[in-house]
């Protein structure tokens, strides 16, 4: 169940980052999975923009790889 939630969270994150684009590569999803689980799990139910906002608010704490994904997508 946890794995399903993380996969959904990753899809939500990347759909918010690139609204009209794909949901990110598997590598990009993996880069943010742990950060979403650790810092933004409560935001998942609020939708993709809530998760994105949470990641942005926690930018200093999220993984370097996840920060790079956000930067790559202009966030």
C-alpha positions, -999 to +999 in steps of 0.1 A: +000+000+000+028+024+009+044+018-025+011+026-043+008+058-023+043+068-032+037+061-069+006+082-068+024+110-050+051+110-076+026+112-104+008+140-086+040+159-082+050+157-118+015+164-131+016+197-111+051+205-123+043+200-159+006+206-162+004+199-199+034+176-201+040+140-191+042+130-154+080+128-155+104+101-161+107+071-138+140+086-127+124+119-119+096+103-100+122+082-080+142+113-073+113+129-053+096+098-039+114+099-005+110+136-001+073+135-008+069+107+016+089+124+043+078+160+040+046+161+019+026+130+026-001+152+042-004+173+010-012+143-013-049+145-006-049+182-014-039+175-050-009+180-072-005+217-066-005+212-028+023+186-032+043+209-054+038+238-030+050+215-001+081+205-020+088+242-028+083+251+009+106+223+020+132+229-008+162+232+017+153+198+032+143+178+001+169+157-016+194+173-040+180+151-068+145+162-062+156+199-061+173+193-095+140+179-109+121+210-097+147+232-113+146+212-145+108+219-147+112+256-139+101+254-103 
